[in-house]
Amino acid sequence: MTLFFWLLLGDFSWSMRERSVGPMAQWYLNHLNVPNLLFGLLLSSFPAFLALVLGPIISVKSDRHRSKWGRRIPFLLVTTPLATLGMVGLGVTPSIARWIHGHFPGQSEMVLSVICFAGFWAAFELATIAGGAVFGGLVNDLVPPELLGRFYGLFRTVSLIDGMIFNYWLMGKVPSHFSLILIVVGLFYGTSFLWVCLRVKEGEYPPPEPPPPLKLHPVISFFHETKIYFRECFSNRYYLAVFVMLTTGSLTFSPVNTFAIPYAENLGVDMDVYGKAVAFTFFISLCLSYFLGWLADIFHPLRMAMAALVGYLVISIWGAFCAKTPEHFLVAWVLHGVLSGTYYSGAASLAQRLFPRIRFAQFASANGIVGALALMILAPAMGTVIDVAGKAYRLTFALGAVLALIALLATWGVYGSFVKLGGPKAYIPPEV
């Protein structure tokens, strides 16, 4: 109970950051009237590129690290202040841009704002990606496997409470209090998450694999370790299928999520109404989250993922044809949120249940590489299509339907192999 308390407190501060910074960044860039291509590049492709480069390095280093603080917490103690700096910097970006414009009036204030935003956004995403891989590994190390589904159900509950607080009471105030909200959220995150890092104690780990017997030049050593990493993660067809399944599953909801605020504003939806619709969505998901986590422990996350994807396929097809008015958009948006929340709650422990436990962060980072490559292409391509089609944001639902179908087929394929490897009762991850 004590462990769950501290981890859930960490998740509360983590989720408050996740639920607020992304939507506020969407609002700010849309407020600057940046093109949808640049919008997608900054908010999706750039973080995906960082995940592609940084995720594997941090994950493998964390898996092999041993210290008196453990193998995860030392990394979190470094990334947390960096994330705080990024959020506070994003909050003061409008003031910095105005100050620079006052000294260089010939420059476009919009361009200066985007440059300042990009710098602090890079620091924020750098810390988020590095910390995310390590925090997931910390949970996997400390929580018993038979409780993962229910634990992630509680995680979802905490995350949804964060989302309700932000969207119901704060989202409508973002246009007038953008800087204040971001600074407060950043300071709250930094203080509370550092507190959690100092209170949680990691257990004992088996020793890491010994280094090569010969002393190698750092460059040669890097390529040697990279070769081993890719051989271990990408040589087994089963794990490749799992990567495709997890990537398409998470990408299914990305088109609508990435362009939700521009979509809403294009239809004339007030931000206060939008925020309350999101809060209503989170309330429904909140009522379902622990129950879905319990079902995942009983029936397995793979089955839960397939059921959620079938439901989302139906909803996204309806949204692609009908979400043309503010009322129909809000209905489609709420249904989208509930079904995507069902997927994330039911399948939250999927990676933990399928990847080797001792190398979880390594395989999670390999999955992140696949997801990052796909996301780097998806978001700017979607933004370009929307611009060419005259801001036809309904196409986000259409793409979501296509991705849901692909993810459903991939999940069904993985399930067949999963059963052959022992199924829910006796599953053993393949050795690499």
C-alpha positions as CSV (number, residue, x, y, z in Angstrom):
1,M,0.0,0.0,0.0
2,T,2.9,2.4,0.8
3,L,4.5,1.6,-2.5
4,F,1.3,2.2,-4.4
5,F,0.7,5.5,-2.6
6,W,4.1,6.9,-3.6
7,L,4.0,5.6,-7.2
8,L,0.4,7.0,-7.6
9,L,1.5,10.3,-6.2
10,G,4.3,10.3,-8.8
11,D,1.7,9.4,-11.5
12,F,-0.5,12.3,-10.3
13,S,2.2,14.9,-10.9
14,W,3.3,13.1,-14.1
15,S,-0.3,13.1,-15.4
16,M,-1.0,16.7,-14.4
17,R,2.0,17.6,-16.6
18,E,0.8,15.3,-19.5
19,R,-2.8,16.4,-19.4
20,S,-2.0,20.1,-19.4
21,V,1.2,20.9,-21.3
22,G,0.1,19.1,-24.5
23,P,-3.3,20.8,-24.9
24,M,-1.8,24.2,-23.9
25,A,0.9,23.8,-26.5
26,Q,-1.7,23.0,-29.1
27,W,-3.7,26.1,-28.1
28,Y,-0.6,28.4,-28.2
29,L,0.6,27.2,-31.6
30,N,-2.9,27.5,-33.0
31,H,-3.2,31.0,-31.4
32,L,0.0,31.9,-33.4
33,N,-1.7,30.6,-36.6
34,V,1.2,28.3,-37.5
35,P,0.6,26.1,-40.6
36,N,-0.7,22.6,-39.8
37,L,2.5,21.1,-41.2
38,L,4.6,23.0,-38.7
39,F,2.0,22.2,-36.0
40,G,2.5,18.5,-36.6
41,L,6.2,18.7,-36.9
42,L,6.7,20.5,-33.6
43,L,4.1,18.6,-31.5
44,S,4.5,15.1,-32.9
45,S,7.4,14.5,-35.3
46,F,10.0,16.3,-33.2
47,P,9.2,14.4,-29.9
48,A,9.1,11.2,-32.0
49,F,12.6,12.0,-33.4
50,L,13.9,12.5,-29.8
51,A,12.3,9.2,-28.7
52,L,14.0,7.5,-31.7
53,V,17.5,8.8,-30.8
54,L,17.3,9.1,-27.0
55,G,14.9,6.4,-25.9
56,P,17.1,3.3,-26.6
57,I,20.2,4.9,-25.1
58,I,18.5,5.9,-21.8
59,S,16.6,2.6,-21.6
60,V,19.6,0.3,-22.0
61,K,21.7,2.4,-19.7
62,S,19.0,2.2,-17.1
63,D,18.6,-1.5,-17.4
64,R,22.3,-2.0,-16.9
65,H,22.8,0.7,-14.2
66,R,23.5,-0.3,-10.6
67,S,23.8,2.1,-7.7
68,K,22.7,2.5,-4.1
69,W,19.7,4.5,-5.4
70,G,18.8,1.6,-7.8
71,R,18.8,1.6,-11.6
72,R,15.8,3.9,-12.4
73,I,15.7,6.7,-9.8
74,P,19.1,8.3,-10.6
75,F,17.9,9.0,-14.1
76,L,14.6,10.4,-12.8
77,L,16.5,12.7,-10.5
78,V,18.2,14.3,-13.5
79,T,15.2,14.5,-15.9
80,T,12.7,16.0,-13.4
81,P,14.4,19.4,-13.0
82,L,14.9,19.6,-16.8
83,A,11.2,19.0,-17.4
84,T,10.4,21.7,-14.9
85,L,12.7,24.1,-16.6
86,G,11.0,23.3,-19.9
87,M,7.5,23.9,-18.6
88,V,8.4,27.2,-16.8
89,G,10.2,28.3,-20.0
90,L,7.1,27.5,-22.1
91,G,5.1,29.6,-19.7
92,V,7.3,32.7,-20.1
93,T,7.7,32.2,-23.9
94,P,5.1,34.9,-24.8
95,S,6.9,37.4,-22.6
96,I,10.3,36.5,-23.9
97,A,9.1,36.8,-27.5
98,R,7.6,40.2,-26.9
99,W,10.8,41.4,-25.2
100,I,12.9,40.3,-28.1
101,H,10.5,41.8,-30.6
102,G,10.7,45.1,-28.8
103,H,14.5,45.1,-29.4
104,F,14.2,43.8,-33.0
105,P,10.9,45.3,-34.3
106,G,11.7,44.3,-37.8
107,Q,11.4,40.6,-37.0
108,S,8.1,38.8,-37.0
109,E,6.8,38.3,-33.5
110,M,5.2,35.0,-34.6
111,V,8.5,33.6,-35.8
112,L,10.3,34.7,-32.6
113,S,7.5,33.1,-30.5
114,V,7.9,29.8,-32.4
115,I,11.7,29.8,-32.0
116,C,11.4,30.4,-28.2
117,F,8.6,27.8,-28.0
118,A,10.7,25.3,-29.9
119,G,13.7,25.7,-27.6
120,F,11.8,25.1,-24.3
121,W,9.7,22.5,-26.0
122,A,12.9,20.6,-26.8
123,A,14.0,20.6,-23.2
124,F,10.6,19.5,-22.0
125,E,10.3,16.7,-24.5
126,L,13.9,15.6,-23.9
127,A,13.1,15.1,-20.2
128,T,9.7,13.6,-20.9
129,I,11.0,10.9,-23.2
130,A,14.0,10.0,-21.0
131,G,11.9,10.0,-17.9
132,G,9.0,8.2,-19.4
133,A,11.1,5.2,-20.4
134,V,12.7,5.0,-17.0
135,F,9.4,5.6,-15.0
136,G,7.7,2.7,-16.8
137,G,10.7,0.5,-16.0
138,L,10.5,1.5,-12.3
139,V,6.8,0.4,-12.2
140,N,7.6,-2.8,-13.9
141,D,10.4,-3.5,-11.5
142,L,8.4,-2.9,-8.3
143,V,4.8,-4.0,-9.0
144,P,4.0,-7.7,-8.9
145,P,3.0,-9.0,-12.3
146,E,-0.3,-10.4,-11.0
147,L,-1.3,-6.9,-9.9
148,L,-0.2,-4.9,-13.0
149,G,-3.7,-4.7,-14.6
150,R,-5.3,-3.3,-11.4
151,F,-2.3,-1.1,-10.7
152,Y,-2.5,0.5,-14.1
153,G,-6.2,0.8,-13.6
154,L,-5.4,3.0,-10.6
155,F,-2.8,4.8,-12.7
156,R,-5.5,5.6,-15.3
157,T,-7.8,6.7,-12.5
158,V,-5.3,9.2,-11.2
159,S,-4.5,10.4,-14.7
160,L,-8.2,10.9,-15.5
161,I,-8.7,12.9,-12.3
162,D,-5.9,15.1,-13.4
163,G,-7.5,15.5,-16.8
164,M,-10.9,16.3,-15.2
165,I,-9.3,19.0,-13.0
166,F,-7.4,20.6,-15.8
167,N,-10.1,20.5,-18.5
168,Y,-13.1,21.4,-16.3
169,W,-11.6,24.2,-14.3
170,L,-8.5,25.4,-16.2
171,M,-8.9,24.8,-20.0
172,G,-11.3,27.7,-20.4
173,K,-8.8,30.0,-18.7
174,V,-5.8,29.1,-20.9
175,P,-6.3,32.0,-23.3
176,S,-6.1,34.5,-20.5
177,H,-3.8,32.7,-18.0
178,F,-1.5,30.6,-20.3
179,S,1.7,31.6,-18.5
180,L,0.5,31.4,-15.0
181,I,-1.0,27.9,-15.4
182,L,2.1,26.5,-17.1
183,I,4.5,27.9,-14.5
184,V,2.4,26.6,-11.6
185,V,2.0,23.1,-13.2
186,G,5.8,23.0,-13.8
187,L,6.7,23.9,-10.2
188,F,4.2,21.5,-8.8
189,Y,5.5,18.7,-11.0
190,G,9.1,19.3,-10.1
191,T,8.5,19.4,-6.4
192,S,6.2,16.4,-6.1
193,F,8.0,14.1,-8.4
194,L,11.4,14.7,-6.8
195,W,9.7,14.0,-3.5
196,V,8.5,10.6,-4.8
197,C,12.0,9.8,-6.1
198,L,13.5,10.4,-2.7
199,R,10.8,8.2,-1.0
200,V,10.6,5.1,-3.3
201,K,13.3,2.5,-2.7
202,E,14.2,0.0,-5.4
203,G,14.9,-3.6,-4.7
204,E,17.9,-5.8,-5.6
205,Y,18.7,-6.7,-9.3
206,P,20.8,-9.4,-10.8
207,P,24.1,-8.2,-12.0
208,P,24.2,-6.8,-15.5
209,E,25.9,-8.6,-18.3
210,P,29.7,-8.3,-18.2
211,P,31.4,-5.9,-20.6
212,P,33.5,-7.1,-23.5
213,P,36.7,-8.7,-22.3
214,L,38.8,-6.4,-24.4
215,K,39.0,-2.7,-23.9
216,L,37.5,-1.2,-27.0
217,H,37.7,2.3,-28.4
218,P,34.5,4.3,-27.4
219,V,33.3,4.5,-31.0
220,I,33.9,0.8,-31.7
221,S,32.2,0.0,-28.3
222,F,29.2,2.1,-29.2
223,F,28.7,0.3,-32.5
224,H,29.3,-3.0,-30.9
225,E,26.6,-2.3,-28.3
226,T,24.2,-0.9,-30.9
227,K,24.6,-4.1,-33.0
228,I,23.8,-6.2,-29.9
229,Y,20.8,-4.0,-29.1
230,F,19.3,-4.4,-32.6
231,R,20.0,-8.1,-32.8
232,E,18.3,-8.8,-29.4
233,C,15.3,-6.6,-30.1
234,F,14.6,-7.0,-33.8
235,S,15.8,-10.5,-34.7
236,N,12.8,-12.3,-33.3
237,R,9.6,-12.2,-35.5
238,Y,7.3,-12.5,-32.5
239,Y,8.7,-9.3,-30.9
240,L,8.5,-7.5,-34.3
241,A,4.8,-8.4,-34.4
242,V,4.4,-7.1,-30.9
243,F,6.1,-3.8,-31.9
244,V,3.7,-3.4,-34.8
245,M,0.7,-4.2,-32.7
246,L,1.7,-1.7,-29.9
247,T,2.6,1.0,-32.4
248,T,-0.5,0.8,-34.5
249,G,-2.6,0.6,-31.3
250,S,-1.2,3.8,-29.9
251,L,-1.1,5.6,-33.3
252,T,-4.8,4.8,-33.8
253,F,-5.9,7.7,-31.6
254,S,-3.1,10.1,-32.5
255,P,-4.7,11.8,-35.6
256,V,-7.7,13.0,-33.6
257,N,-5.8,13.8,-30.4
258,T,-3.1,15.8,-32.3
259,F,-5.5,18.1,-34.1
260,A,-8.4,18.1,-31.6
261,I,-8.1,21.8,-30.6
262,P,-7.7,23.2,-34.2
263,Y,-10.6,20.9,-35.2
264,A,-12.8,22.3,-32.4
265,E,-11.8,26.0,-33.1
266,N,-12.4,25.5,-36.8
267,L,-16.0,24.5,-36.0
268,G,-16.4,27.4,-33.6
269,V,-16.4,25.3,-30.4
270,D,-15.7,27.5,-27.3
271,M,-12.6,26.4,-25.4
272,D,-14.6,26.3,-22.1
273,V,-17.2,24.0,-23.7
274,Y,-14.4,21.9,-25.2
275,G,-12.7,21.6,-21.8
276,K,-15.9,20.5,-20.1
277,A,-16.5,17.9,-22.8
278,V,-13.0,16.5,-22.2
279,A,-13.7,16.5,-18.5
280,F,-17.0,14.6,-19.1
281,T,-15.0,12.1,-21.2
282,F,-12.5,11.6,-18.4
283,F,-15.3,11.2,-15.8
284,I,-16.7,8.3,-17.8
285,S,-13.3,6.7,-18.2
286,L,-12.7,7.3,-14.5
287,C,-15.7,5.2,-13.7
288,L,-14.5,2.4,-15.9
289,S,-10.7,2.4,-15.3
290,Y,-10.3,0.2,-12.3
291,F,-12.9,-2.2,-13.6
292,L,-11.1,-2.4,-16.9
293,G,-7.8,-3.0,-15.1
294,W,-9.4,-5.8,-13.1
295,L,-10.8,-7.4,-16.3
296,A,-7.3,-7.2,-17.8
297,D,-5.9,-9.2,-14.9
298,I,-8.6,-11.8,-15.5
299,F,-8.9,-12.0,-19.3
300,H,-5.5,-10.6,-20.3
301,P,-4.7,-7.2,-21.9
302,L,-4.6,-8.7,-25.4
303,R,-8.3,-9.5,-25.3
304,M,-9.1,-6.2,-23.9
305,A,-7.2,-4.4,-26.6
306,M,-9.1,-6.3,-29.4
307,A,-12.5,-5.4,-27.9
308,A,-11.6,-1.7,-27.6
309,L,-10.3,-1.5,-31.1
310,V,-13.5,-3.0,-32.5
311,G,-15.5,-0.3,-30.7
312,Y,-13.2,2.5,-31.9
313,L,-13.3,1.3,-35.5
314,V,-17.1,1.8,-35.4
315,I,-16.9,5.2,-33.7
316,S,-14.2,6.6,-36.0
317,I,-16.1,5.6,-39.1
318,W,-19.2,7.5,-37.8
319,G,-17.0,10.5,-36.9
320,A,-15.5,10.6,-40.4
321,F,-18.9,11.0,-42.0
322,C,-20.9,13.0,-39.3
323,A,-18.6,15.2,-37.3
324,K,-19.3,18.3,-39.4
325,T,-21.0,20.5,-36.8
326,P,-20.0,21.6,-33.2
327,E,-22.6,19.3,-31.7
328,H,-21.6,16.2,-33.8
329,F,-18.0,16.9,-33.2
330,L,-18.4,17.0,-29.4
331,V,-20.4,13.7,-29.5
332,A,-17.7,12.1,-31.7
333,W,-14.9,13.6,-29.5
334,V,-16.5,12.2,-26.3
335,L,-17.0,8.7,-27.8
336,H,-13.4,8.9,-29.2
337,G,-12.1,9.7,-25.7
338,V,-14.1,6.9,-24.0
339,L,-13.0,4.2,-26.5
340,S,-9.4,5.3,-26.5
341,G,-9.5,5.4,-22.7
342,T,-10.9,1.9,-22.7
343,Y,-8.0,0.8,-24.9
344,Y,-5.4,2.5,-22.7
345,S,-6.9,1.2,-19.4
346,G,-7.4,-2.3,-20.6
347,A,-4.1,-2.6,-22.5
348,A,-2.0,-0.5,-20.1
349,S,0.0,-3.5,-18.9
350,L,0.3,-5.1,-22.3
351,A,4.0,-4.4,-22.8
352,Q,4.8,-5.4,-19.3
353,R,3.1,-8.7,-19.8
354,L,4.8,-9.5,-23.1
355,F,8.4,-8.2,-22.9
356,P,11.1,-9.9,-20.9
357,R,10.9,-8.5,-17.4
358,I,14.6,-8.0,-16.7
359,R,15.1,-6.2,-20.1
360,F,11.7,-4.4,-20.1
361,A,13.1,-0.9,-20.7
362,Q,15.3,-2.1,-23.6
363,F,12.4,-3.7,-25.4
364,A,10.1,-0.8,-24.6
365,S,12.6,1.5,-26.2
366,A,12.8,-0.7,-29.3
367,N,9.0,-0.4,-29.5
368,G,9.5,3.3,-29.1
369,I,11.8,3.4,-32.1
370,V,9.1,1.8,-34.3
371,G,6.5,4.2,-32.9
372,A,8.7,7.2,-33.3
373,L,9.4,6.4,-37.0
374,A,5.7,6.1,-37.7
375,L,4.7,9.2,-35.8
376,M,7.4,11.3,-37.4
377,I,5.7,10.6,-40.7
378,L,2.1,10.5,-39.6
379,A,1.5,13.9,-38.0
380,P,3.1,16.2,-40.6
381,A,1.5,14.1,-43.4
382,M,-1.9,14.5,-41.7
383,G,-1.3,18.2,-41.3
384,T,-0.4,18.6,-45.0
385,V,-3.5,16.7,-46.1
386,I,-5.7,18.8,-43.9
387,D,-4.3,22.0,-45.3
388,V,-4.6,20.8,-48.9
389,A,-8.2,19.6,-48.3
390,G,-9.2,23.1,-46.9
391,K,-9.0,22.2,-43.2
392,A,-11.0,19.1,-43.5
393,Y,-10.3,17.9,-40.0
394,R,-12.9,15.1,-40.4
395,L,-10.1,13.2,-42.1
396,T,-8.5,12.6,-38.7
397,F,-11.4,10.2,-37.9
398,A,-11.0,8.5,-41.3
399,L,-7.3,7.9,-40.7
400,G,-8.1,6.7,-37.1
401,A,-10.5,4.1,-38.6
402,V,-7.8,2.8,-41.0
403,L,-5.2,2.5,-38.2
404,A,-7.8,0.8,-35.9
405,L,-8.4,-1.9,-38.5
406,I,-4.6,-2.4,-38.9
407,A,-4.1,-2.6,-35.2
408,L,-6.9,-5.0,-34.8
409,L,-5.4,-7.4,-37.3
410,A,-2.0,-7.1,-35.8
411,T,-3.4,-7.8,-32.3
412,W,-5.2,-10.9,-33.6
413,G,-1.9,-12.1,-35.1
414,V,0.1,-11.6,-31.9
415,Y,-2.6,-13.4,-29.9
416,G,-2.2,-16.5,-31.9
417,S,1.5,-16.6,-31.2
418,F,0.9,-15.7,-27.5
419,V,-1.3,-18.8,-27.1
420,K,1.4,-21.0,-28.5
421,L,3.9,-19.5,-26.0
422,G,1.8,-20.6,-23.1
423,G,-1.2,-18.2,-23.1
424,P,-2.5,-16.3,-20.1
425,K,-1.7,-19.0,-17.6
426,A,1.8,-20.1,-18.6
427,Y,3.3,-17.4,-21.0
428,I,7.1,-17.3,-21.2
429,P,8.7,-14.5,-23.3
430,P,10.9,-15.9,-26.1
431,E,14.6,-15.8,-25.3
432,V,16.9,-13.6,-27.5
